[in-house]
């Protein structure tokens, strides 16, 4: 019986682009009988190339060049696969969850009882006021020409409007779908903080906004216009918001507003640029309930 031979081997792994040395057992015809280390790496001997070396020889320059070329080719192929394989789009619920985390987290937002946002652009000044759980008031004032003011508010049960652009500015009750449409247009707090039961939130694709990819979400809530939200795929911040509405002549139109200049306000990430309007934000200021009530009884 012929005793098995043992050889000093060195093999090259394209996976890690490194060489490995070891002793392997050879049979009568020179075949490797127990390439344990080779198999444990998940490669067949033929896949990685086994280069027998007579002790204490080293690998030749020709073999080394071939191994480096093979390693480079496999690395390039792996990179191509990684670049061309699309990542699965998260679910709408997962995108919403990560968005809420990105803007401070649900627990921190639950501690917010009031918000006061003041904004200005070259023509108008704005004031947005929110008080938990659902009181709202907005003011739009023409600072350039007429100095008139449009005030709209909801006191928790009744919506009303005072519009000095159209006469005396006496308050009137909001009728029909006016309240829902007004609320659909507000960007005081993220729409994804309070998705009510019965709402439909879906992913409508991935689009580029300002050169960056964003998940496009559709949010439909009972009694309100559909809202479209673009959530940045990396920061998970809201970068654009749009709502679809019907004009008085029945045409459906989309109004989009970009958001940016996010700043940390008491641990909350809040946009300070809404369209062309620069904003200042206060969290939890003292706000009286009387601010949301009409100045005189509604007719």
Buried (B, 14 or more C-beta within 10 A) or exposed (E): EEEEEEBBBBBBBBBEBEEBEEEBBBEEEEEBEEBEBBEEBEBEBEBBBBBBBEEEEEBEEEBBEBBEEBBEEBEEEEEEEEEEEEEEEBEBEEBBBBBBEBBBEEEBBEEBBBBBBBBBEEEBBBBBBBBEEEBBBBBBBBEEEEEBBBBBBBBEEBBBBBBBEEEEBEBBEBEEBBBBBBBBBBBBBBBBBEBEEEBEBEBEEBEEBEEEEBBBBBBEBEEBBBBBBBBBBEBBBBBBBBBBBEEEEEEEEEEEBBBBEBEEBEEBBBBBBBBEBEBEBBBEEEBEEEEBBBEEEBE
